[in-house]
Amino acid sequence: MTFWFKSSLGNHVLRDHAGMGGICALVFAYFMGPLPAIAFWLTTLLVDVDHYLQFLVYGRLRHWSLPKFLNFHLYLFENVRGNDKFLTVHVFHTVEFFTFATAACVLLDAPLLWGCLAGLLTHLVTDFWHLKRYGIYGRRANSYIEYFRRFNSLKNAGIDADAPFRDSIKNLESLYP
């Protein structure tokens, strides 16, 4: 078993979101000030809370610990690379959420919100780079419309798109009896 922080997934979280997000936040602070820059950096990290929500849903609220969450996603990450039938969606990583966040920024014109939007965009760009680099781009739907269309297509082909998530929970339960 690979520890998540020694994996490419852990490197992505620490190096890309925390590290690159922090460096970008310093540059952002020069133009927008310290509070929007802090909002920017926190957003680059906290956008991934939807991964935790996904873990809670597939674990049916039985598992709450951070190590279990990290191992759940590490197992998924290690097992989807050759699986073109894998499909997921994350609420804060969708076009719909980005559109909502952009509309909120335009309507409210608050510097903190602009910092959050820039952090969200930075997060999505680093995710795109990471998914492309590891050959798993396309495994995550970028909108709910895309997700339901592809999910139904897989279902009609007799493919269970939720199976990898259930397998990851079974693996988790074997690691933490």
Secondary structure per residue as TSV (DSSP state, phi and psi in degrees):
chain	resnum	aa	ss	phi	psi
A	1	M	-	360.0	129.0
A	2	T	-	-87.2	134.7
A	3	F	-	-72.8	139.9
A	4	W	G	-57.6	-38.1
A	5	F	G	-75.6	-13.0
A	6	K	G	-96.6	1.1
A	7	S	S	-96.7	170.0
A	8	S	H	-64.9	-28.7
A	9	L	H	-67.2	-45.0
A	10	G	H	-63.7	-40.0
A	11	N	H	-61.2	-38.8
A	12	H	I	-62.5	-45.8
A	13	V	I	-65.9	-49.4
A	14	L	I	-73.8	-49.4
A	15	R	I	-74.8	-51.3
A	16	D	I	-76.8	-53.9
A	17	H	I	-78.3	-48.7
A	18	A	I	-76.1	-49.8
A	19	G	I	-71.8	-59.4
A	20	M	I	-65.0	-36.8
A	21	G	H	-62.4	-38.9
A	22	G	H	-66.5	-42.5
A	23	I	H	-64.4	-45.5
A	24	C	H	-62.4	-35.9
A	25	A	H	-64.2	-36.0
A	26	L	H	-64.1	-42.1
A	27	V	H	-66.0	-42.8
A	28	F	H	-59.9	-37.9
A	29	A	H	-61.1	-34.4
A	30	Y	H	-60.4	-39.0
A	31	F	H	-90.4	-34.3
A	32	M	H	-114.2	-13.6
A	33	G	-	102.4	170.0
A	34	P	H	-70.1	-40.8
A	35	L	H	-66.2	-47.2
A	36	P	H	-61.3	-32.3
A	37	A	H	-68.1	-38.7
A	38	I	H	-65.3	-42.5
A	39	A	H	-61.2	-40.9
A	40	F	H	-56.8	-53.8
A	41	W	H	-64.8	-44.2
A	42	L	H	-62.3	-37.7
A	43	T	H	-65.8	-38.8
A	44	T	H	-59.7	-26.7
A	45	L	H	-91.2	-46.5
A	46	L	H	-79.1	-12.1
A	47	V	T	-57.1	-30.8
A	48	D	T	-74.1	4.9
A	49	V	H	-60.5	-24.7
A	50	D	H	-67.3	-24.2
A	51	H	H	-66.5	-38.8
A	52	Y	H	-66.8	-40.8
A	53	L	H	-60.9	-40.5
A	54	Q	H	-61.6	-42.9
A	55	F	H	-60.1	-43.5
A	56	L	H	-63.4	-41.4
A	57	V	H	-64.7	-50.6
A	58	Y	H	-69.9	-26.6
A	59	G	T	-85.9	2.3
A	60	R	T	51.6	40.4
A	61	L	T	61.6	19.8
A	62	R	-	-88.6	-22.8
A	63	H	-	-120.6	127.6
A	64	W	-	-125.4	-12.0
A	65	S	-	-75.3	149.7
A	66	L	H	-63.8	-44.1
A	67	P	H	-61.0	-37.4
A	68	K	H	-66.3	-42.0
A	69	F	H	-59.3	-47.5
A	70	L	H	-65.0	-40.4
A	71	N	H	-70.0	-33.1
A	72	F	H	-57.8	-50.1
A	73	H	H	-75.5	-30.7
A	74	L	H	-64.5	-43.4
A	75	Y	H	-60.9	-44.9
A	76	L	H	-59.3	-49.5
A	77	F	H	-57.6	-43.0
A	78	E	H	-73.0	-16.7
A	79	N	H	-112.5	3.1
A	80	V	S	-104.4	-7.3
A	81	R	T	-59.0	-37.4
A	82	G	T	-103.2	7.5
A	83	N	-	-102.9	99.4
A	84	D	T	-80.0	1.5
A	85	K	T	-99.5	4.5
A	86	F	-	-82.7	138.0
A	87	L	-	-148.0	135.5
A	88	T	B	-144.6	166.2
A	89	V	-	-144.6	142.0
A	90	H	-	-124.8	124.9
A	91	V	G	-54.3	-40.8
A	92	F	G	-86.3	1.4
A	93	H	G	-109.7	19.9
A	94	T	S	-105.7	159.4
A	95	V	H	-60.6	-37.8
A	96	E	H	-61.8	-45.0
A	97	F	H	-67.6	-42.0
A	98	F	H	-61.5	-39.6
A	99	T	H	-63.8	-44.2
A	100	F	H	-60.5	-46.3
A	101	A	H	-63.4	-40.0
A	102	T	H	-65.5	-43.5
A	103	A	H	-62.1	-41.0
A	104	A	H	-61.7	-41.4
A	105	C	H	-63.8	-45.2
A	106	V	H	-66.0	-44.1
A	107	L	H	-71.4	-40.7
A	108	L	H	-94.0	-22.9
A	109	D	-	45.7	48.8
A	110	A	-	-101.6	129.8
A	111	P	H	-55.3	-37.3
A	112	L	H	-62.0	-41.1
A	113	L	H	-66.8	-38.1
A	114	W	H	-63.7	-36.6
A	115	G	H	-62.6	-42.9
A	116	C	H	-63.7	-42.9
A	117	L	H	-63.5	-42.9
A	118	A	H	-64.1	-38.2
A	119	G	H	-65.0	-40.1
A	120	L	H	-62.9	-45.5
A	121	L	H	-62.7	-42.8
A	122	T	H	-61.5	-42.7
A	123	H	H	-60.2	-47.2
A	124	L	H	-64.1	-38.3
A	125	V	H	-65.8	-43.8
A	126	T	H	-67.5	-34.6
A	127	D	H	-63.7	-44.5
A	128	F	H	-57.2	-47.7
A	129	W	H	-59.3	-44.8
A	130	H	H	-64.6	-47.0
A	131	L	H	-64.1	-40.8
A	132	K	H	-64.4	-44.1
A	133	R	H	-60.3	-37.8
A	134	Y	T	-97.7	10.5
A	135	G	T	69.4	27.5
A	136	I	-	-121.5	13.6
A	137	Y	T	-64.0	138.7
A	138	G	T	99.8	-11.9
A	139	R	S	-79.8	-21.1
A	140	R	B	-109.7	126.0
A	141	A	-	-71.7	143.1
A	142	N	S	-93.7	-3.2
A	143	S	S	-153.7	160.5
A	144	Y	H	-69.4	-32.7
A	145	I	H	-61.7	-47.5
A	146	E	H	-61.7	-42.9
A	147	Y	H	-61.3	-50.9
A	148	F	H	-65.9	-36.2
A	149	R	H	-63.4	-49.1
A	150	R	H	-70.2	-37.6
A	151	F	H	-60.7	-46.8
A	152	N	H	-65.9	-35.5
A	153	S	H	-63.3	-44.8
A	154	L	H	-63.2	-42.9
A	155	K	H	-61.9	-43.5
A	156	N	H	-65.6	-24.9
A	157	A	T	-87.2	3.0
A	158	G	T	81.7	19.8
A	159	I	-	-104.5	130.2
A	160	D	-	-90.7	101.6
A	161	A	T	-69.8	-17.7
A	162	D	T	-88.0	-9.3
A	163	A	H	-56.8	-43.9
A	164	P	H	-60.6	-32.8
A	165	F	H	-69.9	-42.2
A	166	R	H	-64.7	-39.5
A	167	D	H	-61.7	-39.3
A	168	S	H	-65.9	-38.9
A	169	I	H	-65.8	-42.0
A	170	K	H	-61.2	-42.8
A	171	N	H	-60.9	-43.6
A	172	L	H	-60.4	-43.7
A	173	E	H	-70.0	-24.4
A	174	S	H	-77.2	-29.1
A	175	L	H	-77.3	-34.8
A	176	Y	-	-124.3	76.1
A	177	P	-	-66.0	360.0
